[in-house]
Amino acid sequence: MKPAPFQYHAPETVADAVGLLAEHGDGAKPLAGGQSLVPMLAMRLTRFDHIVDLNRVSEMFGVTADNGGVRIGAMTRQAAVEHDGTIAERVPLLHLATPHIGHFQIRNRGTIGGSVAHADPASEYPAVMLALDGTAEIASTSGTREVPASEYFESTFMTALAPDELLVGLRFAAWEQPAGFAFDEIARRSGDFALAGAAVGIGIDEAGRIDRAAVGMLGVGPTPLRAASVEAALMGLAAADAGADAAEIGRLAADDMDPIGDIHASEEYRRRAGSTLVGRVLGDALAQLTTEASDG
């Protein structure tokens, strides 16, 4: 199949790109890695009069250390995220999630910004961004603004981005205290879209008690979700005690889900599988903390 006719634009700066978006409004669509947009255009599930290709905008590529955290250009390839040492050190949950995205061929072309802008509720990066309280850096002809992840994801495939705005970067703060991180998902086959997934970060204080908990979920609602019930139950617990009760604590995540049933899985399956997975990933993150404490 072939896409409907469109005008192709290849800007080389962010200023030129947002200028094109402002000029053409709803009729324009940015093209990042194209892993979602190109198939949708080819099958005529969507159409735009103007495609703004971002692959020549060099300022949107790259990873930089930023105030103890990391800034990642929106056009940074997923394969680069997977292998970047700064990300592995400062945002390990993002590093752990990346190998679960499709196959290596997809990651070689796909971008972190494209995934976050597309906002598929079954995608890995949106769930990690929400769990870690990441920030979206958004540009337009009026300037740049920053939107926290808690306000960025509005509905299925819908974000806080206006038609004349462009996601240019993502910011993540590093966790300063001892912490454990884990990620996992359930899919019919390796590389398929996740039926459910969990991203967990656990931080402890000097006494070994949990003083920070981040639990993101994917595939179990119209947007990525936080398991607030699980996070609240963990606060103040000794990490060893929480590890022993991880499966039971994980079941609380069912209260924070809003799954739908489809041809791939029922609502009940997603709820049960998701809460089981939260418990499993929580146990992995706590085990990592326990192992590091023993090694120390």
C-alpha positions as CSV (number, residue, x, y, z in Angstrom):
1,M,0.0,0.0,0.0
2,K,1.0,3.6,-0.5
3,P,0.4,6.7,1.6
4,A,-1.8,9.5,0.4
5,P,0.2,12.3,-1.3
6,F,2.0,14.8,0.9
7,Q,4.7,17.5,0.8
8,Y,8.0,16.5,2.2
9,H,10.1,18.9,4.3
10,A,13.6,18.3,5.7
11,P,14.6,21.1,8.1
12,E,18.0,21.3,9.6
13,T,17.3,23.3,12.7
14,V,14.7,23.2,15.5
15,A,13.7,26.7,14.5
16,D,13.0,25.7,10.9
17,A,11.0,22.6,12.1
18,V,8.7,24.5,14.5
19,G,8.3,27.2,11.8
20,L,6.9,24.6,9.4
21,L,4.6,23.2,12.1
22,A,3.3,26.6,12.9
23,E,2.8,27.4,9.2
24,H,0.9,24.2,8.4
25,G,-0.8,23.4,11.7
26,D,-2.9,20.2,11.9
27,G,-1.9,19.4,8.3
28,A,1.7,18.8,9.3
29,K,3.3,15.8,11.2
30,P,6.9,15.4,12.4
31,L,8.7,12.3,11.3
32,A,11.3,10.9,13.7
33,G,12.2,7.2,13.4
34,G,9.0,6.4,11.4
35,Q,8.5,3.1,13.1
36,S,4.8,4.0,13.9
37,L,4.0,6.8,11.5
38,V,5.2,5.3,8.2
39,P,3.1,2.1,8.6
40,M,0.1,4.2,9.5
41,L,0.6,6.4,6.5
42,A,1.1,3.4,4.2
43,M,-2.1,1.7,5.4
44,R,-3.9,5.1,5.2
45,L,-4.9,4.9,8.8
46,T,-3.9,8.5,8.9
47,R,-2.9,11.2,6.4
48,F,-1.1,14.6,6.5
49,D,-0.5,17.1,3.8
50,H,3.0,17.9,5.1
51,I,5.6,15.6,6.6
52,V,8.4,17.3,8.5
53,D,11.4,15.0,8.6
54,L,13.5,15.6,11.7
55,N,16.5,13.4,10.8
56,R,18.7,16.3,9.7
57,V,18.1,18.3,12.9
58,S,21.4,17.5,14.5
59,E,20.7,19.5,17.7
60,M,18.0,17.0,18.6
61,F,20.4,14.1,18.8
62,G,22.6,13.0,21.7
63,V,22.9,12.4,25.4
64,T,24.4,14.9,27.9
65,A,25.0,14.9,31.6
66,D,22.7,17.6,33.1
67,N,22.8,18.8,36.7
68,G,23.4,15.3,38.1
69,G,20.9,13.8,35.7
70,V,20.6,13.3,31.9
71,R,19.2,15.2,29.0
72,I,18.4,13.1,25.9
73,G,17.7,14.7,22.6
74,A,14.4,13.5,21.2
75,M,16.0,12.2,18.0
76,T,18.4,10.0,19.9
77,R,18.1,6.4,18.5
78,Q,16.8,3.8,20.9
79,A,19.9,1.7,20.2
80,A,22.1,4.6,21.4
81,V,20.0,4.8,24.6
82,E,20.5,1.1,25.1
83,H,24.3,1.4,24.9
84,D,25.0,4.8,26.4
85,G,27.2,4.7,29.5
86,T,25.8,7.9,31.0
87,I,22.2,6.6,30.8
88,A,23.2,3.2,32.3
89,E,24.9,5.0,35.2
90,R,22.4,7.8,35.9
91,V,19.0,6.4,34.6
92,P,19.4,2.6,34.8
93,L,15.7,2.0,34.5
94,L,15.7,3.6,31.0
95,H,18.7,1.4,30.1
96,L,16.9,-1.8,31.4
97,A,13.7,-1.0,29.5
98,T,15.2,-0.4,26.1
99,P,16.0,-4.0,25.1
100,H,12.3,-4.9,25.4
101,I,11.4,-2.5,22.5
102,G,10.7,-4.5,19.4
103,H,13.8,-6.0,17.8
104,F,17.3,-4.5,17.3
105,Q,16.4,-3.4,13.8
106,I,13.6,-1.3,15.2
107,R,15.8,0.2,17.9
108,N,18.4,1.1,15.3
109,R,15.9,3.4,13.7
110,G,13.4,4.3,16.4
111,T,13.9,7.3,18.6
112,I,13.2,8.0,22.2
113,G,11.3,11.1,21.4
114,G,9.2,9.4,18.7
115,S,8.1,6.8,21.2
116,V,7.2,9.4,23.9
117,A,5.4,11.7,21.4
118,H,3.4,8.8,19.9
119,A,2.4,7.9,23.5
120,D,1.3,4.3,22.9
121,P,0.0,3.0,26.3
122,A,1.8,-0.3,25.6
123,S,5.2,1.4,25.0
124,E,8.1,1.1,27.4
125,Y,9.5,4.6,27.4
126,P,6.3,6.5,28.4
127,A,5.9,4.2,31.5
128,V,9.6,4.7,32.5
129,M,9.3,8.5,32.0
130,L,6.2,8.6,34.2
131,A,7.7,6.4,36.9
132,L,10.8,8.5,37.1
133,D,9.1,11.9,36.9
134,G,10.8,12.8,33.7
135,T,10.3,16.1,31.9
136,A,9.4,16.8,28.3
137,E,11.2,19.7,26.7
138,I,8.9,21.2,24.1
139,A,9.7,23.9,21.5
140,S,7.5,26.1,19.4
141,T,7.9,29.5,17.6
142,S,7.0,31.1,21.0
143,G,10.0,29.5,22.8
144,T,10.6,26.4,24.9
145,R,8.6,25.0,27.8
146,E,9.0,22.0,30.1
147,V,6.1,19.7,31.0
148,P,6.4,17.0,33.7
149,A,5.4,13.5,32.7
150,S,2.5,13.6,35.1
151,E,0.9,16.3,32.9
152,Y,2.2,15.2,29.5
153,F,0.2,12.0,28.9
154,E,-3.4,12.9,28.5
155,S,-5.2,10.0,26.8
156,T,-4.4,7.2,24.3
157,F,-2.0,8.6,21.7
158,M,-2.8,12.1,23.1
159,T,-0.3,14.3,24.8
160,A,0.2,17.9,26.0
161,L,1.9,18.7,22.6
162,A,0.0,21.3,20.6
163,P,0.0,20.9,16.7
164,D,2.6,23.7,16.4
165,E,4.9,22.2,19.1
166,L,7.8,19.8,18.9
167,L,9.2,17.5,21.5
168,V,12.9,18.3,21.4
169,G,14.3,16.6,24.5
170,L,13.7,14.6,27.7
171,R,15.2,15.2,31.1
172,F,15.7,12.7,33.9
173,A,17.1,13.3,37.4
174,A,19.5,10.8,38.8
175,W,18.6,9.1,42.1
176,E,21.1,10.0,44.8
177,Q,20.4,7.4,47.4
178,P,21.1,3.6,47.1
179,A,18.5,2.3,44.7
180,G,17.4,-0.8,42.9
181,F,15.7,-0.9,39.5
182,A,14.0,-3.5,37.4
183,F,11.8,-3.8,34.3
184,D,9.8,-6.6,32.7
185,E,6.8,-7.1,30.4
186,I,4.5,-9.8,29.1
187,A,4.0,-10.2,25.3
188,R,2.8,-13.1,23.1
189,R,6.2,-13.2,21.4
190,S,9.5,-11.4,21.8
191,G,9.2,-8.0,20.0
192,D,5.4,-7.9,20.1
193,F,3.5,-5.1,21.9
194,A,3.3,-5.7,25.6
195,L,0.1,-7.0,27.1
196,A,1.3,-5.6,30.4
197,G,4.5,-4.3,31.8
198,A,6.1,-2.8,34.9
199,A,9.0,-0.4,35.6
200,V,10.1,-0.2,39.2
201,G,12.6,1.9,41.1
202,I,13.2,1.6,44.9
203,G,15.4,3.9,47.0
204,I,16.4,3.4,50.6
205,D,17.7,5.5,53.4
206,E,20.7,4.9,55.7
207,A,18.7,2.6,57.9
208,G,17.7,0.4,54.9
209,R,14.1,1.6,54.8
210,I,12.3,2.5,51.6
211,D,12.1,6.3,51.3
212,R,11.4,6.4,47.6
213,A,9.2,4.2,45.4
214,A,8.4,4.6,41.7
215,V,6.2,2.0,40.0
216,G,5.1,2.6,36.4
217,M,2.8,0.3,34.4
218,L,2.2,-0.1,30.7
219,G,-0.5,-1.9,28.7
220,V,-3.0,-1.7,31.5
221,G,-4.8,1.6,30.9
222,P,-5.4,4.3,28.3
223,T,-2.0,5.9,29.2
224,P,1.0,4.8,31.1
225,L,0.1,4.6,34.8
226,R,1.6,4.9,38.2
227,A,0.8,2.2,40.8
228,A,0.2,4.7,43.6
229,S,-1.2,2.1,45.9
230,V,1.9,0.0,45.7
231,E,4.2,3.1,46.2
232,A,2.3,4.1,49.3
233,A,2.4,0.6,50.8
234,L,6.2,0.5,50.3
235,M,7.1,3.7,52.0
236,G,8.9,3.2,55.4
237,L,9.2,-0.6,55.0
238,A,12.5,-2.3,55.5
239,A,13.8,-3.4,52.1
240,A,14.2,-7.0,53.3
241,D,10.6,-7.1,54.6
242,A,9.2,-5.6,51.4
243,G,11.2,-8.2,49.4
244,A,9.5,-11.0,51.3
245,D,6.1,-9.5,50.7
246,A,6.7,-8.3,47.1
247,A,4.1,-10.5,45.5
248,E,1.4,-9.5,47.9
249,I,2.2,-5.8,47.7
250,G,2.3,-6.1,43.9
251,R,-1.4,-7.2,43.9
252,L,-2.3,-3.7,45.1
253,A,-1.5,-2.5,41.7
254,A,-4.8,-3.9,40.4
255,D,-6.5,-0.9,42.1
256,D,-4.6,1.6,39.9
257,M,-5.2,-0.1,36.6
258,D,-7.8,0.8,34.0
259,P,-7.4,-2.0,31.4
260,I,-9.5,-2.7,28.3
261,G,-10.2,-6.0,26.7
262,D,-9.3,-6.7,23.0
263,I,-8.5,-9.5,20.7
264,H,-5.1,-9.9,22.4
265,A,-6.2,-10.1,26.0
266,S,-9.2,-9.6,28.2
267,E,-9.6,-6.8,30.8
268,E,-9.3,-9.4,33.6
269,Y,-6.2,-11.0,32.1
270,R,-4.4,-7.7,31.9
271,R,-5.4,-6.8,35.4
272,R,-4.2,-10.1,36.9
273,A,-1.1,-10.4,34.7
274,G,-0.2,-6.7,35.4
275,S,-0.5,-7.0,39.2
276,T,1.5,-10.3,39.2
277,L,4.2,-8.7,37.0
278,V,4.4,-5.6,39.3
279,G,5.1,-7.9,42.3
280,R,7.7,-9.9,40.3
281,V,9.6,-6.7,39.1
282,L,9.3,-5.2,42.6
283,G,11.0,-8.3,44.0
284,D,13.8,-8.0,41.4
285,A,14.4,-4.4,42.3
286,L,14.5,-5.2,46.0
287,A,16.7,-8.2,45.4
288,Q,19.2,-5.9,43.6
289,L,19.3,-3.6,46.7
290,T,19.8,-6.6,49.0
291,T,22.6,-7.9,46.8
292,E,24.4,-4.6,46.6
293,A,24.1,-4.2,50.4
294,S,25.7,-7.6,50.9
295,D,28.5,-6.9,48.5
296,G,29.1,-3.6,50.2
